[in-house]
Amino acid sequence: MTETETETEIKKDIYEFLFNLEGFLVVETPNQGRLLKGKRLPVKEKGVPDLTGCCVGKYIAIEVKKPGGKQSEFQKLFEQKVIRCGGLYWLVESVDDVIKKLIKDFNMVFLLGYCYEM
């Protein structure tokens, strides 16, 4: 990751990494609203994460920030909801952060570009 990398670029890198990871489902969350007859309609819930995923049956909300980025109050509330429901909430700044979360939360080991469950 470079210092000038935007959140959009970081999110794209993380999405591509998780998309190619065997046993992981990742979906980009359309949180910019949608267009209807030329007007932008807001999402139903504020604070929805950038990406959502599932690994070994566990729901994961993934909020991507560039280094130094802060969660909004709505994102903090959404984080609390996810945790109360038994899901995981990852606040990450890079693919390296995601790898650390996978190791911590799922006991995964990465060796020569491959992922193994312990």
N, C-alpha and C positions, 0 to 999 in steps of 0.2 A: 504494500500500500504506500502511496506517495502522499506527501503533505497536502497536495492540491487536489487529491481525489475527493469527489463529491459524495454525498450520501447515496445518491442514485447509482453511482459507479460501484461503491462498496456493496450496496444491496444486490446489484447485478452479479458481482463476484461471488457473494455468499450464496445467492440463488443457484448459480451454475455449479458451485461446489456441492451443495446439498442435492441438487437434481441428479447429479452423477454418482451419488453415494448409494450403493446397494442397500436396500432395506429402509430407506428414508423417503418419505413423501413430503414434498414442499410445494406450497402454492403462494403466489404473489397475491397479496390482499389488495383489491382495488379500493383504496381509501381516499381517492381524489373525488369521489362522487361519480355520477354518470350524467350523460347528456340526454335530454328529452326535449325534442322540438327546439333545439338550439339553446336550451337553458340548462345550466349545471344544477343538478339536484345533489344535496349533501348526502353523505353516507348516513345510515340509520343510527350508528353509534360512534361518538367521538372517541379517540384514543385507540382505535383498532390498530394492531401491529402491522408492520410492513410485510412480513411473511408469516405464514402459519405452516406447521409441520406436524408429522406424526412419525414416531419411531418406537418400535416394539409396543404399539398400542397406546402410547402416551402422547397427548396433545401438547404441542409446543408453540407458544406465541413468541415471535422473534422481532424485536424492535431494533432497527439499525440506526446508529448515530455515527456521525464523523467524530473523530477524537475531540473531546471537550463538549460535545453536544449534550443537551439536557432533555429529559422527558418532560412533556407537558403534564399538567395536573390530570387531564383526561387519561393520558397514558398510564399514569400512576394508579388511577382508579381501575383501569382495565387490568393492569398487572395484578392488583389485589383480587379481582374477580376470578382471574385464571387460577391463581394459587388456591383460593377458597374452593374452587371446583376440582382441585387435584391435578391441574395441569402444570406445565413448566413455563416460565417466562424468562426469556434470554434478552438482555440488553447488551448488544455487541457492537464493536467498532471495526471488525475485520474477520477474515476467514480464520485467522489464528485464534481469535476469541471463540469462534464456533467450534473449532477442534478441541479447545480446552473444555468447553461445555459438554461435548460428546464424551470426552474421556471421563469427566467428573460424573455426569448424570447417567451414562450408559456403559461405563467401564470399557470403552472402545480404545483400541490401540491402533496407531497409524504407523505403518512400516513400509517404506519404499512406495508411498502413494496409495497403499491399500489399507482398508479398514478391517479390523478384526474385533469380534466381541470376545471378551475374556471369560 
